[in-house]
Amino acid sequence: MFGRPGQDHRDLRGCRASRGFRDPAGRRAAGAAVAYAHVHADGTVDAANSKNVTAANVTTDASFPGAYCFHDLPFSFNNAVVSVDWSDLSHFADPMGIVQFALKNPTSNVCVNMNDIQGIVFTSDGGVGFIPHAFFIIFN
């Protein structure tokens, strides 16, 4: 329940969002995201909902629909977390959307002829093949 009993919750103001965790010297604390992005199914980056990742850092692989190659990122990171953008389910035959992230390029047949591959996202409908789908990614 929000507020005092009997109080109309529509009158409450939201909490002020944090500007991220900082250490005593004002530096970004460990664990805060160094970058994030909302990537559309066609590989374009939603700049309004992204930080430190641009369209120049994401390339799709025409031979593997559903493969998104991340390269030339202007930061270093230890891991990435990816989730499906459920706002458009039209790309999935099965509502069980799957996204996977591979650090570097563990395979030689995806993102071929691309330099400085730092990670690959694969999107799938939960079936056999890869299907292009929008997703969110956070780099830590």
Secondary structure, 3 states (H helix, E strand, C coil): CCCCCCCCHHHCCCCCCCCCCECCCCCECCCCCCEEEEECCCCCECHHHCECCCHHHEEECCCCCCEEEEECCCCCCCCEEEEECCCCCCCCCCCCCEEEEEECCCCCCCCCCCCCEEEEEEEECCCCCECCCCEEEEEC
